[in-house]
């Protein structure tokens, strides 16, 4: 399932291992290491990175959206896909 991670960029949530806030120092080091190894995908469109999506392939995707926003969008798609099952 594809989820919008901001500014017209989408990611396959079936391939996401975790969504992490980007403000901690260890995460900033992880991002720099991924950039050095050409494993970083910058989807921020020039804005501040607020969260990092770690993919199954070892790539990381940088997003300018909050992790909670992406989580809510992913959960919203699950509810929509199930249709009226939740209403029963």
Secondary structure, DSSP 8 states (H G I E B T S, - for coil): -EEEEETTEEEEGGGEEEEEETTSHHHHHHHHHHHHTT-EEE-STTS---EEEEETTS-EEEESS-HHHHHHHHHHHHHHHHGGGGG-
